[in-house]
Amino acid sequence: MFSKDIGIDLGTANILIHVKGKGIVLNEPAVVAMDKVNKKVLAVGQEAYMMVGRTPGNIEAIRPLKDGVIADFDVTEAMLTHFIKKIDVKGFLSKPRMLICCPTNITKVEQKAIRQAAEKSGAKEVFLEEEPKVAAIGAGLEIFQPSGNMVIDIGGGTTDVAVISMGDIVTAESIKLAGDTFDFDILQYIKKEYKLLIGVRTAEDIKINVATVYEGSRDEELSIRGRDMVNGLPRTITVHSSEIEKALQESANLITQAARTVLERTPPELSADIIDRGVILTGGGALIHGIDKLLADELKVPVFVAEEPMNAVATGTGIMLANMDKATKVN
């Protein structure tokens, strides 16, 4: 009869939905397959992701979110509507309240777009909250104490770095570089070094199974297939961790640079807290091999990966939903 409050981690790569009282009920790729001719939605989420790089000319697999914000409004709305229908949270006469997470540096226009897409997909009321803050709550940090907590949330489209104290962000930095960038770096490296064209999904396989960003910390090999750029025929090659580490070096350094910038702007008392407590890594990018070691070396503070880094934001929305009436609406 009654609708439920829901929390949404509106990620560039994945959408996670937390229903109050039930936990995380949905975790699917943020992909929509559409018919180019009549603009009809053919598949959403996991089903659409399976079509990436494998569709005929008239079908397009779209990722409607780019760099943590809406790139295609209508497709985002269709995707959200599909997911909300799927989890069945609308009441007979009522609509759910939604808490949605977004990067720290998004503009008022981008905020408005997220709010409108949520309202059109069936929200009664929409609350927006900054991603690193929610990720910190989800990772179990006590952010409402007068002490410094530092969180680095590496998602699909953006990396958000923030120092939080007394329940609010003290200093923050958001860069449009994250998991998707690493996929692209791998793709470009294979193209340049081996004259071989591979798809995004193959690049992601390499990232998960072989890649590292910390020199000498991984020794894995993987055979991959692609299309030879010279003769156009299929070809198989073997890639090694050490070469992928070199391909990802530049992007990994930009993440450590953003973290360093935030630390340099942090008040000294809070910096002392961070030396004691360390830095928490959240988001899917936290699972990239060696990222914790690299950050610990560069920042000279302990770095820990959250228990379930990919779920940290969605879990955080659940904790905030439990205290929904205390949450402040972002105008």
C-alpha positions in Angstrom: 0.0 0.0 0.0 2.7 2.5 1.0 5.7 3.4 -1.0 9.2 3.1 0.4 12.1 5.6 0.6 14.9 4.7 -1.8 18.5 5.7 -2.2 20.2 5.7 -5.6 23.9 5.6 -6.4 23.6 7.1 -9.8 26.9 5.9 -11.2 28.4 6.3 -14.6 29.1 2.6 -14.9 26.6 1.1 -12.5 23.3 2.0 -10.8 22.8 0.7 -7.3 19.4 1.1 -5.5 18.9 0.8 -1.7 15.4 0.4 -0.4 14.8 1.5 3.2 14.4 -1.6 5.3 15.5 -4.0 2.6 19.1 -3.1 1.7 20.6 -3.0 -1.7 18.0 -4.5 -4.1 19.5 -3.6 -7.5 23.0 -3.4 -8.9 23.0 -3.2 -12.7 25.2 -1.5 -15.5 24.0 2.0 -16.4 23.4 1.0 -20.1 20.4 1.3 -22.3 20.0 -0.5 -25.7 17.9 1.6 -28.1 16.5 1.2 -31.6 18.1 4.2 -33.5 15.2 4.4 -36.0 12.1 4.6 -33.7 14.0 5.6 -30.5 12.4 2.6 -28.7 14.1 1.2 -25.5 14.9 -2.5 -26.2 16.9 -3.4 -23.1 18.1 -1.8 -19.8 20.9 -2.8 -17.4 22.6 -6.2 -17.5 20.7 -7.2 -20.6 21.7 -4.0 -22.5 25.4 -4.4 -21.3 25.6 -7.8 -22.9 24.9 -6.0 -26.2 27.7 -3.5 -25.9 29.9 -3.8 -29.1 27.7 -6.7 -30.4 24.7 -4.9 -31.9 23.6 -4.5 -35.5 23.6 -1.0 -37.0 20.1 -0.1 -36.1 20.6 -0.9 -32.3 22.7 1.3 -30.1 23.9 0.6 -26.6 24.0 3.9 -24.8 25.5 4.9 -21.4 23.3 8.0 -20.6 25.5 9.1 -17.7 28.9 10.6 -18.4 31.4 11.8 -15.7 28.8 11.2 -13.0 26.2 13.5 -14.6 23.4 13.1 -17.1 24.5 13.2 -20.7 21.2 12.1 -22.2 18.2 13.2 -20.2 15.5 11.1 -22.0 17.5 7.9 -21.8 18.4 8.5 -18.2 14.7 9.0 -17.4 13.7 5.8 -19.3 16.5 3.9 -17.4 15.4 5.1 -14.0 11.8 4.4 -14.7 12.6 0.9 -15.8 14.7 0.2 -12.6 12.1 1.7 -10.2 9.4 -0.4 -11.9 11.6 -3.5 -11.6 12.1 -3.1 -7.8 8.4 -2.3 -7.3 8.5 0.4 -4.6 5.6 2.5 -5.7 2.6 2.3 -3.4 -0.9 2.1 -4.5 -1.5 5.8 -4.0 1.9 7.1 -3.1 5.3 7.7 -4.7 8.7 7.0 -3.1 11.1 9.7 -1.8 14.5 9.4 -3.4 18.0 10.2 -2.1 20.4 10.5 -5.0 24.2 10.9 -4.8 26.2 13.1 -7.2 29.8 14.3 -7.6 30.9 17.2 -5.4 31.5 19.8 -8.2 28.4 19.4 -10.3 26.6 22.6 -11.4 23.1 23.8 -10.5 22.0 22.9 -14.0 23.3 19.4 -13.6 21.7 19.1 -10.2 18.4 20.2 -11.7 18.7 17.6 -14.5 19.1 14.8 -12.0 16.2 16.1 -9.9 13.9 16.3 -12.9 14.8 12.9 -14.2 14.1 11.4 -10.8 10.7 13.2 -10.5 9.7 12.1 -14.0 10.6 8.5 -13.2 8.2 8.6 -10.2 9.7 10.3 -7.2 7.5 12.2 -4.8 10.5 14.2 -3.3 14.1 14.2 -4.4 17.1 14.8 -2.1 20.6 15.2 -3.5 23.7 14.4 -1.5 27.4 14.6 -2.2 29.0 11.2 -3.1 32.1 11.2 -0.9 30.1 12.1 2.1 27.6 9.3 1.6 30.5 6.9 0.7 32.2 7.8 4.0 29.0 6.9 5.9 28.6 3.7 4.0 32.3 2.8 4.7 31.5 3.1 8.4 33.3 6.4 9.2 32.0 8.5 12.0 31.8 11.7 10.0 29.6 13.6 12.5 32.5 13.8 15.1 34.8 16.9 15.3 37.7 14.9 13.6 39.0 14.6 10.1 38.0 11.7 7.8 39.4 11.4 4.3 37.7 9.4 1.6 38.6 8.8 -2.0 35.7 7.6 -4.1 36.9 6.2 -7.4 33.8 5.5 -9.5 33.3 4.9 -13.2 33.3 8.5 -14.5 34.7 10.6 -11.6 37.1 10.4 -8.7 35.9 12.4 -5.6 38.3 13.2 -2.9 37.1 14.8 0.3 38.0 15.6 3.9 34.9 15.5 6.1 34.4 16.7 9.7 31.3 17.4 11.8 29.1 15.9 9.0 30.2 18.2 6.3 32.9 18.4 3.6 35.8 20.7 4.6 37.9 20.4 1.4 37.1 18.4 -1.7 38.3 17.8 -5.3 36.5 16.0 -8.1 38.2 15.0 -11.3 36.7 13.4 -14.4 39.0 10.5 -14.3 38.2 7.1 -12.9 37.5 3.4 -13.9 36.4 4.3 -17.4 39.6 6.2 -18.0 41.6 3.1 -17.1 39.6 1.1 -19.6 40.3 3.7 -22.3 44.0 3.8 -21.4 44.2 0.0 -21.8 42.3 0.1 -25.1 44.7 2.8 -26.5 47.8 1.0 -25.3 46.8 -2.3 -27.1 45.9 -0.3 -30.2 49.3 1.5 -30.3 51.6 -1.3 -29.2 50.0 -4.3 -30.9 48.0 -2.7 -33.7 45.0 -4.6 -32.4 41.5 -3.2 -31.9 39.7 -4.5 -28.8 36.3 -3.6 -27.3 35.6 -1.8 -23.9 34.5 -5.1 -22.3 37.9 -6.8 -23.2 39.7 -3.7 -21.8 37.7 -4.1 -18.6 38.6 -7.8 -18.4 42.3 -6.8 -18.6 41.8 -4.2 -15.9 40.2 -6.7 -13.5 42.4 -9.8 -14.2 45.9 -8.4 -15.1 46.2 -4.7 -14.4 48.0 -3.0 -11.5 49.0 0.6 -10.8 51.8 -0.3 -8.4 55.1 -1.3 -10.0 56.1 -5.0 -9.5 53.1 -5.9 -7.4 51.4 -8.2 -9.8 52.6 -10.9 -12.2 49.7 -12.1 -14.3 49.1 -12.8 -18.0 46.0 -12.9 -20.1 45.3 -13.9 -23.7 42.9 -11.6 -25.5 41.4 -11.5 -28.9 40.8 -8.6 -31.2 40.9 -7.4 -34.8 44.2 -6.8 -36.5 44.4 -3.2 -37.7 46.7 -4.2 -40.6 44.8 -7.1 -42.3 41.5 -6.8 -40.5 41.5 -10.5 -39.3 41.0 -11.8 -35.8 44.2 -12.2 -33.7 45.1 -13.4 -30.2 47.8 -11.8 -28.1 49.0 -12.2 -24.5 49.3 -9.1 -22.2 51.3 -8.9 -18.9 50.7 -6.9 -15.7 54.0 -5.0 -16.1 53.0 -3.4 -19.4 49.5 -2.5 -18.3 51.0 -0.8 -15.2 53.0 1.5 -17.6 49.8 2.2 -19.6 47.9 3.2 -16.5 50.7 5.2 -14.8 49.7 8.7 -16.0 46.0 8.4 -15.0 46.9 6.8 -11.6 49.3 9.7 -10.9 46.5 12.2 -11.6 44.4 10.6 -8.9 47.2 10.8 -6.4 47.8 14.4 -7.4 44.1 15.2 -6.7 44.4 13.5 -3.3 47.6 15.5 -2.5 45.9 18.7 -3.5 43.0 18.1 -1.0 45.5 17.2 1.8 47.5 20.4 1.2 44.3 22.4 1.6 43.3 20.6 4.8 43.5 22.5 8.2 46.5 21.1 10.2 44.4 19.7 13.1 42.4 17.6 10.6 45.6 16.5 8.8 46.8 15.1 12.1 43.6 13.1 12.4 44.1 11.7 8.9 47.6 10.5 9.8 46.1 8.6 12.7 43.0 7.3 11.0 44.3 6.9 7.4 42.4 7.3 4.1 39.5 5.2 3.0 39.0 4.1 -0.6 35.5 3.5 -2.0 33.9 2.9 -5.4 34.7 0.2 -8.0 38.0 1.9 -8.8 39.2 1.1 -5.3 39.5 -2.6 -6.5 42.1 -1.7 -9.1 45.2 -3.7 -8.0 47.8 -1.6 -6.2 45.9 1.7 -5.9 46.0 1.6 -2.1 49.8 1.0 -2.1 50.4 3.7 -4.6 48.4 6.3 -2.6 50.0 5.2 0.7 53.4 5.8 -0.9 52.5 9.1 -2.4 50.5 10.6 0.5 52.6 9.2 3.4 49.5 8.1 5.3 47.9 4.7 5.8 45.3 3.9 3.0 42.6 1.3 3.5 40.1 -0.2 1.0 36.5 -0.1 2.4 34.9 -3.5 3.1 32.6 -3.4 0.1 33.9 -0.5 -1.9 31.4 -0.8 -4.7 28.4 -0.8 -2.3 29.7 2.0 0.0 27.6 4.8 -1.6 24.4 2.7 -1.8 24.9 1.5 1.8 25.5 5.1 2.9 22.2 6.1 1.3 20.5 3.4 3.4 21.9 4.8 6.6 20.9 8.3 5.6 17.4 7.1 4.6 17.0 5.7 8.2 17.5 9.4 9.3 15.8 10.9 6.3 13.9 13.6 8.2 17.3 15.0 9.4 18.6 15.1 5.8 18.7 18.5 4.3 17.3 19.1 0.9 19.9 20.6 -1.5 18.4 23.6 -3.3 
